[in-house]
Amino acid sequence: MVNIIIQLSKYIIIILMAAYTFSCFSIFTRSYEDEEKRVLVRQDVLIFLLQFVAFGAMYLAADDIRILFIYAALAVVLLAVILLYNLIYPNVSRLVVNNMCMLMTAGMIMITRLSYDNTTPYGSALRQLVFIILGAAFGLVVPVLIRKLKFLDQWTYVYAAVGGAALLAVALFAGRSGGAKLSFDLKIFSVQPSEFVKILFVFFVAASLKKSTEFKNVVVTTAIAAAHVLILVISTDLGAALIFFIVYLVMLYVATRQPLYAVAGIGAGCAAAVIGYHLFSHIAVRVAAWQDPFAAYNEGGYQIAQSLFAIGSGSWFGTGLFKGQPDSIPVAETDLIFSAITEEMGVIYSLCLILVCVSCYVMFLNIAMELRNQFYRLVALGLGTCYIFQVFLQIGGVTKFIPLTGLTLPLVSYGGSSMLSTMIMFGIIQGLYILREDEEEQRERKRERELKDEPGRTSRQNTAKQKPRFEEVPKQRTRQKQRARSKQRVR
């Protein structure tokens, strides 16, 4: 009977995930706030239903009461996150909040499943829950700082100095893990500075390019950005180095609109990749494993081979929770969590997970396009590019589309630094979204004042002009139409 329930649960989970994913994109077709709110509330219901079904199936399969405690704690934490964001910030983007909660739910389900096979059952799941709580606390504070601090675009070289010093400290003093210097081990937990430096890097590039896009300033900015990338290469943290490089290239092109810079950057990147292949032995090993993981099974191909086995055994609908062998995948909780999810939850579920990530990126781009301040626009673009490119590198690596990079899947993979930095990034995006809403309100008020104070009209003419725009049409409907126009640009 338990096996039948578990097999049924995987289909229910897929249906719930598919319905949620559909709502992520259908919301862009809604023209009015009431329609949006209904979709967003429906998303909240789907999130908690998916949690209930998944954790219920795991409890039946493992017969361990601790799974229910983790489920209850996660439900309370995510409910608090949703309510606090809406109470503290009425103008917050609820779609981004919901997507964030759905991605954390997907991650916690699989981490709880994988934790059962560890020597300390559910230790990883509990620690990840703590990271979520800490990340939510930081994420709730960040929008206030973004809204109140008006001088963030003036700290150009402070961002560069702090970020460069942190990366240099890792290169000099951090211990090696998997052939790379990534983090400081503080016994209780480890800290990976590059996860936080990428935020400072985006702020540095945005502040510098906002100041000037003349050739001299572009050369200086490029030199400092190249120094960041070079330090990461010395640390052999090549996944992070690639993210920094691509983010800078995208931000530079958008700020300058010079195709020559993009072409030169791509050429330099290709040359650096060839040089890195010949300089670093572990890059050559990963490339060989990517080309034929089964031929190089004992020489670096083991990880990707196990990943492909897991994805293949999962097929479209998955084996069901606790019915697969995701614990046989190396570093399944961090680098290869997407493979573990696909094995037990299925390819359809995993594709929906990718589309939720894409939905987040579409929202980030929407916010970037609507912001008038060049600095904030570049920050939104840079953080969005950083997020979606990391998703691409992680999923592309585990599916053998590109060589493995050893990166985590944001908000899904286990890891404190990854969780905290991503929650801070989402908090910054929420702050920028609120700034955008403030700008819209200011433009509305300015338009009202201009029409009321426009010279050369009699009071009767003024009234005739204003009546259809401000008396017959409520302000809420006007704002809804503006949002509809904004979404039309995205589409």
Backbone torsions as a table, in degrees:
resi	resn	phi	psi	omega
1	MET	NA	-41.7	179.4
2	VAL	-62.0	-42.2	179.7
3	ASN	-61.7	-38.5	178.7
4	ILE	-65.0	-42.1	179.6
5	ILE	-64.1	-42.1	179.9
6	ILE	-64.2	-41.2	179.0
7	GLN	-66.2	-38.3	176.6
8	LEU	-68.0	-36.5	-176.6
9	SER	-62.2	-34.6	-177.9
10	LYS	-66.6	-33.3	177.2
11	TYR	-71.6	-38.2	177.7
12	ILE	-64.3	-42.1	179.1
13	ILE	-61.5	-42.8	179.5
14	ILE	-63.3	-42.4	179.4
15	ILE	-63.2	-43.8	179.5
16	LEU	-63.6	-42.5	-179.9
17	MET	-67.0	-40.5	178.6
18	ALA	-64.4	-41.0	178.5
19	ALA	-63.8	-41.2	178.5
20	TYR	-63.9	-45.0	-178.4
21	THR	-62.5	-41.4	177.6
22	PHE	-60.0	-40.7	-179.0
23	SER	-67.2	-28.4	179.5
24	CYS	-60.5	-34.8	-177.7
25	PHE	-98.4	-27.9	178.4
26	SER	-67.2	-24.2	-178.5
27	ILE	-65.4	-25.0	178.7
28	PHE	-71.9	-12.6	177.9
29	THR	-94.4	-5.6	-178.6
30	ARG	-80.8	132.9	-175.6
31	SER	-95.5	-19.5	-173.2
32	TYR	-127.6	155.0	-174.7
33	GLU	-63.2	-37.8	-179.6
34	ASP	-60.7	-41.0	178.1
35	GLU	-66.4	-41.0	178.0
36	GLU	-60.3	-44.9	-177.1
37	LYS	-62.4	-38.6	178.8
38	ARG	-63.7	-41.7	179.0
39	VAL	-65.4	-41.6	-178.1
40	LEU	-66.8	-40.4	176.5
41	VAL	-64.4	-39.8	177.4
42	ARG	-61.3	-37.7	176.8
43	GLN	-61.9	-43.9	178.7
44	ASP	-58.7	-43.1	179.3
45	VAL	-62.6	-43.2	-179.4
46	LEU	-63.9	-38.8	178.7
47	ILE	-59.4	-49.2	-175.6
48	PHE	-74.0	-30.3	173.9
49	LEU	-66.0	-41.7	179.6
50	LEU	-63.3	-42.2	176.0
51	GLN	-58.1	-47.2	-177.2
52	PHE	-60.1	-46.4	-177.9
53	VAL	-66.7	-45.5	-176.1
54	ALA	-66.2	-48.9	-178.5
55	PHE	-70.4	-31.6	175.5
56	GLY	-64.1	-41.9	177.9
57	ALA	-64.7	-40.3	179.3
58	MET	-66.6	-36.7	178.2
59	TYR	-65.2	-41.8	178.6
60	LEU	-65.2	-37.2	-178.1
61	ALA	-73.0	-40.1	-175.5
62	ALA	-96.9	-20.8	-177.6
63	ASP	53.2	48.0	-178.3
64	ASP	-126.3	118.9	-175.5
65	ILE	-64.3	-22.6	-178.6
66	ARG	-63.6	-27.5	176.9
67	ILE	-61.9	-38.9	179.2
68	LEU	-68.5	-34.8	176.6
69	PHE	-65.4	-41.7	177.6
70	ILE	-64.9	-40.8	178.1
71	TYR	-60.2	-47.8	-178.6
72	ALA	-62.5	-43.3	-179.7
73	ALA	-64.2	-43.1	179.2
74	LEU	-63.7	-43.1	-179.9
75	ALA	-61.4	-42.3	179.9
76	VAL	-65.5	-43.8	-178.3
77	VAL	-63.2	-47.6	-177.9
78	LEU	-68.8	-35.5	175.1
79	LEU	-63.2	-41.2	177.8
80	ALA	-63.5	-40.6	179.1
81	VAL	-61.1	-47.1	-179.0
82	ILE	-62.9	-46.3	-177.8
83	LEU	-67.7	-42.7	-177.4
84	LEU	-66.5	-41.5	177.1
85	TYR	-59.6	-42.5	-177.7
86	ASN	-73.9	-32.0	178.9
87	LEU	-76.3	-43.1	-176.2
88	ILE	-77.9	-38.5	-176.6
89	TYR	-124.9	90.3	-179.2
90	PRO	-60.8	-27.2	-178.1
91	ASN	-93.0	14.5	-176.7
92	VAL	-67.7	154.7	174.7
93	SER	-80.6	104.1	-177.2
94	ARG	-71.0	-24.8	176.7
95	LEU	-64.2	-42.8	178.5
96	VAL	-64.9	-40.4	178.4
97	VAL	-62.2	-47.1	-179.2
98	ASN	-63.4	-42.9	178.2
99	ASN	-62.5	-40.4	177.7
100	MET	-59.9	-44.7	179.6
101	CYS	-67.6	-37.6	178.5
102	MET	-66.0	-42.1	178.9
103	LEU	-65.1	-40.0	177.6
104	MET	-67.1	-35.3	176.3
105	THR	-62.8	-46.9	178.8
106	ALA	-59.5	-41.4	179.2
107	GLY	-66.7	-44.3	-178.0
108	MET	-66.0	-35.4	178.0
109	ILE	-60.2	-48.7	-176.8
110	MET	-74.3	-36.2	178.2
111	ILE	-65.1	-38.9	175.6
112	THR	-62.9	-42.8	178.0
113	ARG	-61.7	-45.7	-178.5
114	LEU	-71.4	-30.3	-178.9
115	SER	-64.8	-26.0	-177.7
116	TYR	-63.7	-26.0	-178.4
117	ASP	-94.4	2.2	178.9
118	ASN	-81.2	169.2	177.6
119	THR	-69.9	-28.4	175.8
120	THR	-114.5	89.7	-173.9
121	PRO	-52.7	129.5	174.8
122	TYR	66.9	10.0	176.0
123	GLY	-63.2	-44.0	179.7
124	SER	-64.7	-39.8	-179.6
125	ALA	-63.9	-41.4	179.7
126	LEU	-67.4	-41.7	178.5
127	ARG	-64.6	-40.3	177.9
128	GLN	-62.7	-36.3	177.6
129	LEU	-63.9	-39.1	175.8
130	VAL	-63.8	-41.7	178.4
131	PHE	-62.3	-38.3	178.3
132	ILE	-63.2	-42.8	179.8
133	ILE	-63.3	-45.6	178.6
134	LEU	-63.8	-43.4	178.9
135	GLY	-62.5	-39.7	177.8
136	ALA	-64.3	-38.3	178.7
137	ALA	-62.5	-46.2	177.6
138	PHE	-65.0	-42.6	-178.7
139	GLY	-62.2	-30.6	179.3
140	LEU	-77.1	-24.9	-179.1
141	VAL	-85.0	-35.2	-172.7
142	VAL	-57.8	-44.8	-179.7
143	PRO	-56.9	-34.9	176.9
144	VAL	-62.8	-44.2	-179.1
145	LEU	-64.5	-42.2	179.3
146	ILE	-62.2	-37.1	-177.6
147	ARG	-76.2	-35.3	-173.7
148	LYS	-90.1	-36.4	-176.5
149	LEU	-81.7	108.3	-176.0
150	LYS	-93.2	0.4	-173.9
151	PHE	-112.6	19.4	-178.1
152	LEU	-64.7	-26.9	-179.8
153	ASP	-79.7	0.6	-178.2
154	GLN	-100.6	-5.3	-176.0
155	TRP	-97.5	37.8	-172.2
156	THR	-49.8	-58.0	-173.7
157	TYR	-83.3	-13.9	172.3
158	VAL	-66.8	-44.9	177.6
159	TYR	-58.8	-45.1	-177.6
160	ALA	-65.4	-42.7	-177.2
161	ALA	-66.6	-46.3	-178.7
162	VAL	-65.5	-45.6	-179.6
163	GLY	-64.4	-45.3	179.4
164	GLY	-63.7	-40.0	179.1
165	ALA	-64.3	-40.1	179.7
166	ALA	-64.7	-43.4	178.8
167	LEU	-67.1	-37.6	179.1
168	LEU	-66.5	-37.7	177.4
169	ALA	-62.1	-39.0	177.2
170	VAL	-64.8	-44.7	-178.7
171	ALA	-62.1	-32.7	-175.9
172	LEU	-90.1	-38.3	-167.1
173	PHE	-118.5	-15.9	-176.5
174	ALA	-74.5	152.7	176.2
175	GLY	-82.1	158.4	-178.6
176	ARG	-84.5	142.4	176.0
177	SER	-141.6	114.2	-177.8
178	GLY	66.1	30.4	177.9
179	GLY	87.1	1.7	-177.6
180	ALA	-132.9	152.3	173.7
181	LYS	-94.4	110.0	-172.4
182	LEU	-117.9	-41.6	-167.7
183	SER	-147.6	165.6	172.8
184	PHE	-99.0	127.1	178.9
185	ASP	-90.8	111.5	-178.8
186	LEU	-101.6	26.2	178.5
187	LYS	68.1	-60.4	178.8
188	ILE	-69.6	-41.6	178.8
189	PHE	-154.2	167.9	177.1
190	SER	-116.2	152.2	-178.2
191	VAL	-122.2	128.9	177.4
192	GLN	-108.5	96.7	-173.4
193	PRO	-58.6	-31.5	-176.9
194	SER	-60.7	-26.7	178.6
195	GLU	-64.5	-33.8	-179.3
196	PHE	-90.9	-31.4	-178.8
197	VAL	-65.3	-29.8	-179.9
198	LYS	-62.2	-28.9	175.7
199	ILE	-70.0	-46.0	177.4
200	LEU	-61.3	-36.7	179.7
201	PHE	-62.4	-44.1	178.4
202	VAL	-61.9	-43.6	179.0
203	PHE	-64.3	-39.7	178.2
204	PHE	-61.9	-50.2	-177.8
205	VAL	-62.7	-42.6	-179.5
206	ALA	-63.3	-43.9	-179.6
207	ALA	-66.4	-40.1	-178.2
208	SER	-68.9	-45.3	-179.0
209	LEU	-73.8	-24.7	175.0
210	LYS	-70.0	-34.6	-179.8
211	LYS	-65.1	-46.1	-179.7
212	SER	-164.6	144.5	174.4
213	THR	-114.8	19.8	175.4
214	GLU	-69.1	159.3	-173.4
215	PHE	-58.3	-40.9	-177.9
216	LYS	-61.2	-46.5	-179.8
217	ASN	-68.9	-34.7	177.1
218	VAL	-62.7	-40.0	178.9
219	VAL	-63.4	-44.3	179.9
220	VAL	-63.9	-46.3	179.8
221	THR	-61.6	-42.1	179.7
222	THR	-64.1	-39.0	179.7
223	ALA	-63.5	-43.4	-179.9
224	ILE	-68.3	-40.8	177.6
225	ALA	-63.4	-41.1	178.4
226	ALA	-63.1	-34.4	177.7
227	ALA	-63.5	-41.5	176.0
228	HIS	-58.8	-48.1	-177.7
229	VAL	-64.3	-40.5	-178.9
230	LEU	-63.7	-41.3	178.1
231	ILE	-62.2	-40.9	177.6
232	LEU	-65.3	-36.6	177.1
233	VAL	-65.5	-41.4	177.1
234	ILE	-60.9	-36.9	176.9
235	SER	-76.5	-3.4	-174.2
236	THR	56.2	29.1	171.9
237	ASP	-92.0	72.6	-169.0
238	LEU	-75.2	-27.2	176.0
239	GLY	-63.3	-47.1	177.7
240	ALA	-65.3	-39.1	178.9
241	ALA	-59.8	-40.4	179.4
242	LEU	-65.8	-39.2	177.8
243	ILE	-63.0	-47.2	179.7
244	PHE	-58.4	-42.9	-177.4
245	PHE	-64.2	-49.1	-177.9
246	ILE	-65.6	-42.0	179.5
247	VAL	-60.3	-43.8	179.6
248	TYR	-64.2	-42.4	-178.3
249	LEU	-62.1	-43.0	179.6
250	VAL	-65.9	-45.4	-179.5
251	MET	-65.0	-39.3	179.3
252	LEU	-64.0	-44.1	-178.6
253	TYR	-65.9	-43.5	-179.1
254	VAL	-65.1	-37.4	-178.1
255	ALA	-73.5	-36.9	-174.4
256	THR	-100.8	-25.2	-175.6
257	ARG	58.9	33.3	179.3
258	GLN	-108.0	105.8	179.8
259	PRO	-59.9	-27.1	-178.8
260	LEU	-60.8	-40.0	178.7
261	TYR	-62.7	-41.6	-179.8
262	ALA	-65.1	-44.1	-179.9
263	VAL	-63.9	-44.1	179.5
264	ALA	-63.4	-39.3	179.4
265	GLY	-65.4	-43.0	179.2
266	ILE	-64.2	-41.4	178.3
267	GLY	-62.6	-44.2	178.8
268	ALA	-63.8	-38.1	179.2
269	GLY	-65.2	-41.3	178.6
270	CYS	-64.5	-41.7	178.6
271	ALA	-63.9	-41.3	178.9
272	ALA	-64.4	-36.4	179.0
273	ALA	-64.1	-41.7	178.8
274	VAL	-65.1	-43.2	178.8
275	ILE	-63.8	-43.3	179.4
276	GLY	-62.7	-36.1	178.4
277	TYR	-60.4	-37.5	-178.9
278	HIS	-85.6	-22.2	-177.8
279	LEU	-86.9	-38.4	-173.2
280	PHE	-108.8	120.7	-176.2
281	SER	-66.0	-36.0	-176.9
282	HIS	-71.2	-21.0	173.7
283	ILE	-70.2	-41.8	177.4
284	ALA	-62.3	-37.3	178.1
285	VAL	-64.3	-43.5	-179.0
286	ARG	-68.1	-36.5	177.6
287	VAL	-66.3	-41.7	177.9
288	ALA	-63.8	-40.5	177.9
289	ALA	-66.0	-34.7	178.4
290	TRP	-68.1	-40.2	-178.4
291	GLN	-66.9	-44.3	179.6
292	ASP	-151.4	86.3	-175.1
293	PRO	-64.8	-26.6	-177.7
294	PHE	-79.9	-32.4	175.4
295	ALA	-70.5	-32.9	-179.8
296	ALA	-104.3	33.6	-173.4
297	TYR	-57.1	-41.8	-178.3
298	ASN	-92.0	1.2	-177.7
299	GLU	-128.9	52.5	176.3
300	GLY	103.5	-10.8	-178.5
301	GLY	-90.5	-1.3	-175.5
302	TYR	-61.9	-45.3	-176.9
303	GLN	-60.9	-52.7	-176.0
304	ILE	-68.8	-32.1	177.9
305	ALA	-65.0	-45.9	177.4
306	GLN	-63.5	-35.5	177.4
307	SER	-63.0	-44.6	-180.0
308	LEU	-68.5	-36.7	175.2
309	PHE	-59.8	-43.9	-177.8
310	ALA	-64.4	-46.2	-179.5
311	ILE	-63.6	-41.7	179.8
312	GLY	-65.9	-39.3	180.0
313	SER	-71.4	-26.3	178.9
314	GLY	-72.8	-36.1	-179.5
315	SER	55.5	-153.9	-172.8
316	TRP	-71.2	-38.9	-170.7
317	PHE	-110.9	-1.5	177.3
318	GLY	78.7	166.3	179.0
319	THR	-84.9	-16.2	-174.1
320	GLY	99.2	149.2	-178.9
321	LEU	-62.5	131.9	-177.8
322	PHE	68.9	13.6	178.2
323	LYS	-111.5	-2.6	177.0
324	GLY	-109.5	-166.5	178.5
325	GLN	-129.1	55.5	-179.1
326	PRO	-67.2	-18.9	178.8
327	ASP	-68.9	-14.6	177.4
328	SER	-80.9	-9.4	178.2
329	ILE	-81.4	129.4	178.3
330	PRO	-64.4	144.5	179.4
331	VAL	39.7	48.9	-175.3
332	ALA	-66.5	-29.3	-177.7
333	GLU	-73.8	-23.0	-174.4
334	THR	-114.9	-81.8	-171.4
335	ASP	-69.6	-33.9	-172.8
336	LEU	-117.3	32.2	-178.2
337	ILE	-66.9	-28.9	179.4
338	PHE	-63.3	-37.4	177.9
339	SER	-65.8	-41.8	179.1
340	ALA	-63.6	-40.8	178.6
341	ILE	-63.7	-44.2	-177.9
342	THR	-64.4	-36.8	-178.2
343	GLU	-62.5	-46.5	-173.9
344	GLU	-97.0	-21.0	-178.4
345	MET	-105.9	-19.9	174.6
346	GLY	100.7	160.4	-178.7
347	VAL	-66.6	-38.5	-180.0
348	ILE	-59.9	-46.5	178.0
349	TYR	-59.9	-43.5	-178.8
350	SER	-65.8	-38.7	176.2
351	LEU	-63.1	-39.3	176.0
352	CYS	-62.8	-38.8	178.1
353	LEU	-61.8	-41.5	177.2
354	ILE	-62.5	-42.0	-179.2
355	LEU	-66.4	-31.9	174.8
356	VAL	-64.0	-41.5	176.3
357	CYS	-62.0	-42.2	178.1
358	VAL	-62.9	-37.7	177.6
359	SER	-60.4	-40.6	176.3
360	CYS	-59.9	-45.2	-178.3
361	TYR	-64.4	-39.7	177.7
362	VAL	-60.4	-40.2	178.2
363	MET	-65.7	-40.2	178.4
364	PHE	-61.0	-43.7	178.8
365	LEU	-65.1	-39.1	178.3
366	ASN	-59.0	-45.8	179.3
367	ILE	-63.7	-43.4	-178.8
368	ALA	-61.7	-41.4	-177.8
369	MET	-68.4	-30.8	-174.9
370	GLU	-86.5	-16.2	-179.5
371	LEU	-77.2	136.6	179.8
372	ARG	-89.4	-30.4	179.6
373	ASN	-70.1	122.8	-176.1
374	GLN	-61.8	-38.6	-179.5
375	PHE	-63.0	-50.1	-179.4
376	TYR	-66.1	-34.9	178.9
377	ARG	-63.0	-44.0	179.6
378	LEU	-68.4	-35.0	177.3
379	VAL	-63.0	-47.2	179.2
380	ALA	-61.4	-42.6	179.0
381	LEU	-64.1	-44.7	-178.2
382	GLY	-64.9	-43.9	179.5
383	LEU	-67.6	-38.8	177.5
384	GLY	-63.6	-43.0	178.0
385	THR	-64.5	-42.0	178.2
386	CYS	-58.9	-44.2	-178.2
387	TYR	-66.6	-53.4	-173.0
388	ILE	-71.1	-31.0	179.2
389	PHE	-71.6	-34.2	175.1
390	GLN	-66.2	-39.3	175.3
391	VAL	-59.8	-44.7	179.9
392	PHE	-61.9	-45.4	-178.2
393	LEU	-64.3	-40.1	-177.5
394	GLN	-69.1	-50.8	-177.6
395	ILE	-71.1	-38.6	177.2
396	GLY	-61.8	-35.3	179.6
397	GLY	-69.0	-44.7	-175.8
398	VAL	-75.9	-17.6	178.5
399	THR	-100.0	7.5	178.7
400	LYS	66.4	22.8	174.7
401	PHE	-77.1	-36.3	175.6
402	ILE	-137.1	167.0	176.2
403	PRO	-63.2	151.9	177.9
404	LEU	-61.4	140.1	179.8
405	THR	-115.3	-11.5	179.1
406	GLY	76.1	22.8	179.8
407	LEU	-94.3	158.0	177.8
408	THR	-90.0	160.2	173.5
409	LEU	-90.8	112.9	-172.1
410	PRO	-53.8	132.0	178.7
411	LEU	71.1	-7.4	-177.5
412	VAL	-109.3	-48.7	-178.2
413	SER	-69.2	156.2	175.4
414	TYR	-73.5	138.7	176.6
415	GLY	152.0	129.2	-177.5
416	GLY	-71.4	-47.7	-178.7
417	SER	-62.5	-42.8	179.8
418	SER	-63.2	-44.8	-179.1
419	MET	-64.4	-47.1	-177.5
420	LEU	-64.6	-45.4	-177.6
421	SER	-65.7	-38.9	179.9
422	THR	-68.7	-39.2	177.2
423	MET	-65.1	-36.4	175.8
424	ILE	-65.3	-42.3	177.0
425	MET	-58.9	-45.5	178.4
426	PHE	-65.0	-35.3	176.2
427	GLY	-64.1	-40.1	177.3
428	ILE	-63.3	-43.8	178.3
429	ILE	-60.5	-40.6	177.5
430	GLN	-63.4	-39.8	176.8
431	GLY	-61.9	-40.1	177.9
432	LEU	-68.6	-35.1	176.5
433	TYR	-63.5	-41.4	178.3
434	ILE	-65.1	-39.7	176.4
435	LEU	-61.1	-39.7	177.9
436	ARG	-62.3	-42.3	178.1
437	GLU	-64.0	-38.8	177.1
438	ASP	-62.7	-41.7	179.1
439	GLU	-62.2	-40.2	179.3
440	GLU	-63.6	-43.0	179.0
441	GLU	-63.9	-39.8	179.0
442	GLN	-65.6	-39.5	178.5
443	ARG	-65.6	-37.3	177.5
444	GLU	-62.8	-46.6	179.9
445	ARG	-63.2	-41.4	-180.0
446	LYS	-62.5	-40.8	179.7
447	ARG	-64.8	-39.8	178.4
448	GLU	-63.2	-44.8	-179.6
449	ARG	-64.5	-40.2	-179.4
450	GLU	-63.8	-39.8	-179.6
451	LEU	-71.6	-34.8	179.7
452	LYS	-72.6	-36.1	-175.0
453	ASP	-98.0	7.8	-175.6
454	GLU	-65.5	124.5	-176.6
455	PRO	-74.8	163.9	174.8
456	GLY	82.9	11.2	179.2
457	ARG	-124.6	144.5	174.2
458	THR	-76.3	163.7	179.1
459	SER	-61.9	-31.3	179.7
460	ARG	-68.8	-40.4	179.1
461	GLN	-66.2	-41.5	178.0
462	ASN	-58.6	-43.2	-178.8
463	THR	-64.6	-40.7	-179.7
464	ALA	-64.7	-37.3	-179.9
465	LYS	-71.5	-38.6	-173.2
466	GLN	-81.3	-27.6	-170.7
467	LYS	-59.1	-49.9	-178.7
468	PRO	-68.3	-21.9	-175.1
469	ARG	-91.1	-35.4	-171.8
470	PHE	-118.8	-20.3	-179.2
471	GLU	-98.4	-43.9	-178.3
472	GLU	-78.5	-30.1	-178.1
473	VAL	-104.5	116.6	179.2
474	PRO	-61.9	154.9	179.9
475	LYS	-61.9	-35.4	-179.6
476	GLN	-62.6	-41.1	179.9
477	ARG	-66.4	-38.1	176.9
478	THR	-60.0	-44.8	179.6
479	ARG	-66.3	-35.1	178.3
480	GLN	-64.4	-40.1	179.3
481	LYS	-65.2	-36.5	177.3
482	GLN	-63.7	-41.3	178.2
483	ARG	-65.4	-36.7	178.3
484	ALA	-63.3	-41.2	178.5
485	ARG	-64.2	-38.8	177.6
486	SER	-61.1	-43.9	179.9
487	LYS	-68.0	-32.4	179.6
488	GLN	-63.0	-34.9	178.2
489	ARG	-66.1	-37.1	178.8
490	VAL	-64.4	-44.6	-179.7
491	ARG	-66.9	NA	NA
